[in-house]
Amino acid sequence: MPLHRVASGFLLFSVALGCGSDPVAPPEASYTISIRGGADQQGPAGSILAEPLQVTVVDVANRPVQGVVVRFRVLSGGGSLTDSIGVTGPGGVAVTFARVGATTGPQQFEAAIRRVPTRKVTFDATASDPARLVRLSSGSTVTPGDTVDVIGDNFNTSVAGNTVFFGTTRARVLALEGDTLIRVLVPFCATSGTTTVQVQVGSAVTNTLPVTYAATSATLNLAVGEGITVGVAELERCIQLPAMGPRYLIVPQFASATDEPEGKVLKLKRLESTPFRIGRTTTTTAAMAFGAMATRPAAIVVVRPIRKGVETGSSAALANCGTTRYRGPIAGS
């Protein structure tokens, strides 16, 4: 047989062998996935679990592997995830946060290497009884400035862990009694008429209670050295400054909220270099003094009475937004 025919036959035979071979397995087939953190947690129904769901991916030499795509999903319990896809970092770790479902009982979440779904782990969690509103001590009607007891079950035992809303307006929490009573100051400037009361406990919310909000126009009577923080819309809509008495310093601020372990922390910075100063005026005139400030949805202001000739003070951070009264230096004033 001629030499060139033998060579051609060998080439065809080799190609045939190549086409009939099994596909090469992805490198992830040799990886191992394991739970790094977040297993066996418990949280109130509807809340985000305190710890994130974390997995580690390693190779056959037990070295962390970066860049592996991990798929997270809910197996049971009706929960949800902040991210269904995670990619491992330099330490081989992928992370997501889980919210348990609204029904109490067992919950399960899964994490699997996306290219090799059989490489997976399961997270178990439990949804416990959520916080629940039962009634208000005032009955079905509230008036701005009243002290009211919000009565229910399973509230957070830390003041910072509970946020009470009348409609969309936050009330000031004054005190707690165990996990069944929150004493609050009914906020000014909520929407008048029929509204709802609801408590945010950590990352979960309670049921709502219907309530009639009897709105009044709040006249500020602050001593020198006192102040409040208040939204521009509230200042324009319902808060009035006394027609007689001290002059008031109104300082524009810009508010940005950040999530911290104990809840939301408000950080303020000055928007204008010169505060507005008004005297005998009503709220409408005061709001007009801001000009374009009223168009900034996240803007709040600091209001305080001033002595004649004294218009500035030292800066200090403010802790919360709303009509909360406090003593001490005013931020940015």
For each residue, the residues with C-beta under 8 A, 3 or more apart:
1: 5 6
2: 5 6
3: 6 7
4: 7 8
5: 1 2 8 9
6: 1 2 3 9 10
7: 3 4 10 11
8: 4 5 11 12
9: 5 6 12 13
10: 6 7 13 14
11: 7 8 14 15
12: 8 9 15 16
13: 9 10 16 17
14: 10 11 17 18
15: 11 12 18 19
16: 12 13 19 20
17: 13 14 20 21
18: 14 15 21
19: 15 16
20: 16 17
21: 17 18
22:
23:
24:
25: 29 30
26: 29 115 116
27: 30 31 59
28: 31 68 113 115 116 119
29: 25 26 116 119
30: 25 27 59 60
31: 27 28 57 58 59 60 65 68 113 116 119
32: 57 58 59 119
33: 55 56 57 70 111 112 113 119 120 121
34: 55 56 58 121
35: 38 39 54 55 56 111 121 123
36: 54 55 56 93
37: 51 52 53 54
38: 35 41 49 51 52 53 54 98 123
39: 35 123 124
40: 124 125
41: 38 49 50 51 125 126
42: 125 126 127 128
43: 47 48 49 50 100 125 126 127 128 204
44: 47 100 127 128 129 130 131 154 201 202 204
45: 100 101 102 103 104 127 128 129 130 204
46: 99 100 101 102 127 130 204 205
47: 43 44 99 100 130 201 202 203 204
48: 43 97 98 99 202 203 204
49: 38 41 43 52 53 97 98 99 100 125
50: 41 43
51: 37 38 41 54
52: 37 38 49 95 96 97 98
53: 37 38 49 72 81 95 96 97 98 109 111 123
54: 35 36 37 38 51 93 94 95
55: 33 34 35 36 70 86 93 94 111 121
56: 33 34 35 36 64 88 91 92 93
57: 31 32 33 64 65 68 70 88 92 94 113
58: 31 32 34 61 62 63 64 65 92
59: 27 30 31 32 62 63 65
60: 30 31
61: 58
62: 58 59
63: 58 59 92
64: 56 57 58 88 90 91 92 93
65: 31 57 58 59 68 88 92
66: 88 89 90 92
67: 87 88
68: 28 31 57 65 87 88 92 94 113
69: 85 86 87 113 114 115
70: 33 55 57 85 86 87 88 94 111 112 113 114
71: 84 85 111 112 113 114 117
72: 53 81 83 84 85 86 96 109 110 111
73: 81 84 109 110 112
74: 77 78 79 80 81 98 107 108 109 110
75: 108 109 110 122
76: 106 107 108
77: 74 100 101 103 105 106 107 108 125 127
78: 74 101 102 103 107
79: 74 98 99 100 101 107 109 125 127
80: 74 98 99 101
81: 53 72 73 74 84 96 97 98 99 109
82: 96 97 98 99
83: 72 86 96 97
84: 71 72 73 81 96
85: 69 70 71 72 114
86: 55 69 70 72 83 94 95 96 111
87: 67 68 69 70 94
88: 56 57 64 65 66 67 68 70 91 92 93 94
89: 66 92 93 94
90: 64 66
91: 56 64 88
92: 56 57 58 63 64 65 66 68 88 89
93: 36 54 55 56 64 88 89
94: 54 55 57 68 70 86 87 88 89 111
95: 52 53 54 86
96: 52 53 72 81 82 83 84 86
97: 48 49 52 53 81 82 83
98: 38 48 49 52 53 74 79 80 81 82 107 109 123 125
99: 46 47 48 49 79 80 81 82 203
100: 43 44 45 46 47 49 77 79 107 125 126 127
101: 45 46 77 78 79 80 107 127
102: 45 46 78 127 130
103: 45 77 78 127
104: 45 127 128 129 130
105: 77 126 127
106: 76 77 124 125 126
107: 74 76 77 78 79 98 100 101 124 125 126 127
108: 74 75 76 77 122 123 124 125
109: 53 72 73 74 75 79 81 98 122 123 125
110: 72 73 74 75 120 121 122 123
111: 33 35 53 55 70 71 72 86 94 120 121 123
112: 33 70 71 73 116 117 118 119 120 121
113: 28 31 33 57 68 69 70 71 116 117 119 120
114: 69 70 71 85 117
115: 26 28 69
116: 26 28 29 31 112 113 119
117: 71 112 113 114 120
118: 112
119: 28 29 31 32 33 112 113 116
120: 33 110 111 112 113 117
121: 33 34 35 55 110 111 112
122: 75 108 109 110
123: 35 38 39 53 98 108 109 110 111
124: 39 40 106 107 108
125: 40 41 42 43 49 77 79 98 100 106 107 108 109
126: 41 42 43 100 105 106 107
127: 42 43 44 45 46 77 79 100 101 102 103 104 105 107
128: 42 43 44 45 104
129: 44 45 104 132 153 154
130: 44 45 46 47 102 104 154 201 204 206
131: 44 152 153 154 155 156 199 201 204 206
132: 129 152 153 154 206 207
133: 150 151 152 197 198 199 206 207 208 209
134: 151 152 153
135: 151 209
136: 139 140 142 148 149 150 151 197 209 211
137: 148 149 150 151
138: 141 142 146 148 149
139: 136
140: 136 210 211 212
141: 138 211 212 213 214
142: 136 138 146 148 166 186 211 212 213 214
143: 146 186 214 216
144: 186 187 188 189 190 213 214 215 216 218
145: 185 186 188 216 218
146: 138 142 143 185 186
147: 174 183 184 185 186
148: 136 137 138 142 183 184 185 186
149: 136 137 138 181 182 183 184
150: 133 136 137 164 181 182 183 184 197 199
151: 133 134 135 136 137 180 181
152: 131 132 133 134 155 180 181 182 199 206
153: 129 131 132 134 179 180
154: 44 129 130 131 132 179 201
155: 131 152 161 162 176 179 180 181 182 199 201
156: 131 161 162 179 201 202
157: 161 176 178 179
158: 161 162 176 262
159: 162 173 175 176
160: 262 263
161: 155 156 157 158 201 202 262 263
162: 155 156 158 159 173 176 182 199 200 201
163: 170 173 199 200 263
164: 150 170 171 173 182 184 197 198 199
165: 168 169 170 171 197 198 199 200
166: 142 169 171 186 187 190 195 196 197 211 213
167: 190 191 195 196 213
168: 165 190 191
169: 165 166 187 189 190 191 322
170: 163 164 165 187 321 322
171: 164 165 166 184 185 186 187
172: 184 185 187 322 323 324
173: 159 162 163 164 176 182 183 184
174: 147 183 184 185
175: 159 182 183
176: 155 157 158 159 162 173 179 181 182 183
177: 180 181 183
178: 157 181
179: 153 154 155 156 157 176
180: 151 152 153 155 177
181: 149 150 151 152 155 176 177 178
182: 149 150 152 155 162 164 173 175 176 199
183: 147 148 149 150 173 174 175 176 177
184: 147 148 149 150 164 171 172 173 174
185: 145 146 147 148 171 172 174
186: 142 143 144 145 146 147 148 166 171 190 213
187: 144 166 169 170 171 172 190 322 323
188: 144 145 216 218 234 238 239 323
189: 144 169 215 218 230 231 234 237 238 239 323
190: 144 166 167 168 169 186 187 195 213 215
191: 167 168 169 195 213 215
192: 213 214 215
193: 212 213
194: 210 211 212 213
195: 166 167 190 191 210 211 212 213
196: 166 167 208 209 210 211
197: 133 136 150 164 165 166 208 209 211
198: 133 164 165 205 206 207 208 209
199: 131 133 150 152 155 162 163 164 165 182 205 206
200: 162 163 165 203 204 205 206
201: 44 47 130 131 154 155 156 161 162 204 205 206
202: 44 47 48 156 161
203: 47 48 99 200
204: 43 44 45 46 47 48 130 131 200 201
205: 46 198 199 200 201
206: 130 131 132 133 152 198 199 200 201
207: 132 133 198
208: 133 196 197 198
209: 133 135 136 196 197 198
210: 140 194 195 196
211: 136 140 141 142 166 194 195 196 197
212: 140 141 142 193 194 195
213: 141 142 144 166 167 186 190 191 192 193 194 195
214: 141 142 143 144 192
215: 144 189 190 191 192 238
216: 143 144 145 188 238
217: 238 239 240 283
218: 144 145 188 189 238 239 240 323
219: 239 240 241 242
220: 228 239 240 241 242 248 303
221: 242
222: 226 227 228 303 304 305 325
223: 226 305
224: 246 304 305 306 307
225: 304 327 328
226: 222 223 304 305 325 326 327
227: 222 302 303 304 325 326 327 330
228: 220 222 302 303 304 323 324 325 326
229: 253 268 300 301 302 318 320 321 322 323 324
230: 189 234 235 239 300 301 303 322 323
231: 189 234 235 299 300 301 321
232: 235 236 287 290 293 294 296 299 300 301
233: 236 237 294
234: 188 189 230 231 237 238 239 323
235: 230 231 232 239 283 286 287 301 303
236: 232 233 283 284 286 287 294
237: 189 233 234 283
238: 188 189 215 216 217 218 234 283
239: 188 189 217 218 219 220 230 234 235 283 323
240: 217 218 219 220 282 283
241: 219 220 248 278 281 282 283 286 303
242: 219 220 221 245 280
243: 280 281 282
244: 280
245: 242 305
246: 224 305 306 307
247: 277 278 279 305 306 308
248: 220 241 277 278 279 286 303 304 305 306
249: 275 276 277 302 303 304 305 306 311 330 333
250: 275 276 277 278 286 289 290 301 302 303
251: 270 272 275 276 301 302 303 330 331 332 333
252: 270 271 272 275 276 290 293 299 301
253: 229 268 269 270 271 299 300 301 302 318 331 332
254: 268 269 270 271 296 298 299 300
255: 266 267 268 298 299 300 321
256: 266 267 298
257: 264 265 266 267 321
258: 264 265 267
259: 263 264
260: 263 264 265
261:
262: 158 160 161 265
263: 160 161 163 259 260
264: 257 258 259 260
265: 257 258 260 262 319
266: 255 256 257 318 319 320 321
267: 255 256 257 258 317
268: 229 253 254 255 300 317 318 331 332
269: 253 254 332
270: 251 252 253 254 273 331 332
271: 252 253 254 293 296 299
272: 251 252 275 276
273: 270
274:
275: 249 250 251 252 272 311 312 332 333
276: 249 250 251 252 272 289 290
277: 247 248 249 250 306 311
278: 241 247 248 250 281 285 286 289
279: 247 248
280: 242 243 244
281: 241 243 278 285 286
282: 240 241 243 285 286
283: 217 235 236 237 238 239 240 241 286 287
284: 236 287 288
285: 278 281 282 288 289
286: 235 236 241 248 250 278 281 282 283 289 290
287: 232 235 236 283 284 290 294
288: 284 285 291
289: 250 276 278 285 286
290: 232 250 252 276 286 287 293 294 301
291: 288 294
292: 295 296
293: 232 252 271 290 296 299 301
294: 232 233 236 287 290 291 299
295: 292
296: 232 254 271 292 293 299
297:
298: 254 255 256
299: 231 232 252 253 254 255 271 293 294 296
300: 229 230 231 232 253 254 255 268 321
301: 229 230 231 232 235 250 251 252 253 290 293
302: 227 228 229 249 250 251 253 318 330 331 332 333
303: 220 222 227 228 230 235 241 248 249 250 251
304: 222 224 225 226 227 228 248 249 330 333
305: 222 223 224 226 245 246 247 248 249
306: 224 246 247 248 249 277 310 311
307: 224 246 310
308: 247
309:
310: 306 307 313
311: 249 275 277 306
312: 275 333
313: 310 329 330 333
314: 329
315: 329 331 332 333
316: 328 329 330 331
317: 267 268 331
318: 229 253 266 268 302 321 326 330 331
319: 265 266 326
320: 229 266 324
321: 170 229 231 255 257 266 300 318 324
322: 169 170 172 187 229 230
323: 172 187 188 189 218 228 229 230 234 239
324: 172 228 229 320 321
325: 222 226 227 228
326: 226 227 228 318 319
327: 225 226 227
328: 225 316
329: 313 314 315 316 333
330: 227 249 251 302 304 313 316 318 333
331: 251 253 268 270 302 315 316 317 318
332: 251 253 268 269 270 275 302 315
333: 249 251 275 302 304 312 313 315 329 330
